[in-house]
Amino acid sequence: MRKPEQSTDSRGWHPTRLLLILAVWLISAGNLPLWQALWRLPETTGARGWIGALAYGLLALALLVPLLCLTVWPRWLKPAGLLLMTVATASSYFMLSYGVVIDPTMIANVFNTDAREVRDLLSWHMPGALIAGVILPGIWWWRQPVRRVGMRALLAHQLGVAALACVLGAGTVWLAFQDIASIMRNHKELRYMTNPLNSLYAVARVALGSTQRAAAAAQSVGADAHVARANRPDPAAAPLIVLVIGETARAANFSLGGYARETNPELAALQAAGALVYFGNVRSCGTNTHASLPCMFSHLGKTAFEASRARHENLLDVLQHAGLAVLWVDNQSGCKGLCDSVPNAFTRTLDVPGLCPDGECYDEVMLHGLDERLAALDPARRARGVVVVMHQMGSHGPAYYRRSPPTFKHFLPECTSSALQECPRDQLINAYDNTLRYTDHFLAETVKWLQAKPQPAAMIYVSDHGESLGESGLYLHGMPYAMAPDEQTRVPMLVWLSAQMQRAGGVTPDCLRGEAAKPWSHDNLFHSVLGIAGVQTESYRRPLDLFAACLPAPH
């Protein structure tokens, strides 16, 4: 019995004609978010606007047809068609559901998504989308007979069709250049909404970049690093610094920054006591964890990091070069390779009563057994200082209700669905604000843990990126940075210093408050951690250290 894709009925479809049907289906039914976005544009009102929208669609078709003609041949025509239908349908589902677009950073996020995140993204609407967009058209597609065509004739036919599509594209641009240019210039997000070209481009970019970086050896950074102050033979004099990397916390909803709701009551008490400083004007390096996390630990800064194709050692490596003890504790989907060279611990396998319901742990679990983990580190390094990085689950969406324990459901009722667009907005905000209320508690508990230590101690907290909660129809995060709203790029940051740290390092909260209103970003993290840890290296840039104004001048 022949396989369906190998049917050679002479009365069947010519493979190129079937390919054209696939292309038309993908550009039309497979691009509902694109057509919906075009419908809403001010440039597409009236007859002239319709011409511009139609021209954009024809141009997209003219780009897709040559790509299919040059890559899809009869032997894999059927499975390739199903794959493209699946890509277009899945992309359309997430774009319609959350207002996201599909660009290289979004695809990188997909590649780095773990089972817990996939579970959160699933909803009852997805099977319906797959039935309508893949299964029903896929059944028709798979059952169509394909005519046998000689290789030379097929090659000539597909090359001819590809050439005609290029002529169509050029003619469309020539006839409607002003309309297409206006749409593309004013609405750059449309290029990331055109299925499946957006996904194919993004996958190629991510694969190429990953291959290039994987093939390159990591370039050394800060090999000359050393503790600037005299070695500390007394462990009680060595600093203990906790760096908390928040997840999806946006500055707009932090009450420390003026938000009307009390989302930070415990941190506010620490601020009132004089030991905590909140930085309210901080920008992230990216709009998702995959982009922000490696960037914020780099010495390069956002612009140079994004331009670089080389791999470099990161902040953790420099701290180790200086002889400090470093530990990464992760309650999320991983450290994106940052912690591979340092001691690390992950909470995925933990089952702590009261902290790990349904196979996922609340952030407080990172404090569980932390003393034992630190005691296992090299004592010679601990004598020079300890830096602990804790990577939160934080406010990771869309299942915000899973991120806070029942005792921290302060704002009710809350949205308990992953289909955020269907939740009343006040319930969505309640669920998100409850995650910040729990982060507030987790950070306060971390401070309590530090206060019980004899050595100078500090906590630095900064979120990796922000979050959209329905503003302008956007949900979650991951928009291309140039067009991302403030909600996704403006993040909370704060510093807590123990009295011993203030005396030992010379940095006081009073001094830091004078720096708090200045514009800062993730670019400052690398240099600020080195500064407060007392590490000197040629890679350190004092002007980028947010503590610099309060530190003694270098000799």
Secondary structure, DSSP 8 states (H G I E B T S, - for coil): ---GGG---TTSB-HHHHHHHHHHHHHTGGGHHHHHHHHH-GGGSHHHHHHHHHHHHHHHHHHHHHHHHHH--GGGHHHHHHHHHHHHHHHHHHHHHH-----HHHHHHHHT--HHHHHHH--THHHHHHIIIIIHHHHHHHH--B----HHHHHHHHHHHHHHHHHHHHHHHHHSHHHHHHHHHH-GGGGGSSTTHHHHHHHHHHHHHHHHHHHS--B---TT-EESS----SGGGS-EEEEEEESS--GGG-GGGT-SS-S-HHHHHHHHTTSEEEEEEEE-S-SSHHHHHHHHT-SS-HHHHHH--S-B--HHHHHHHTT-EEEEEESSS--TTTTTTS-EEESTT---TTT-GGG---GGGGGTTHHHHHHTS-HHHHTT-EEEEEE--TT-SS-GGGGS-GGG--S-S----S-GGGS-HHHHHHHHHHHHHHHHHHHHHHHHHHHTSSS-EEEEEEES---EESGGG-EES---GGG--HHHHEEEEEEEE-HHHHHHH---HHHHHTTTTS-EEGGGHHHHHHHHHTEE-TT--GGG-TTGGGS----
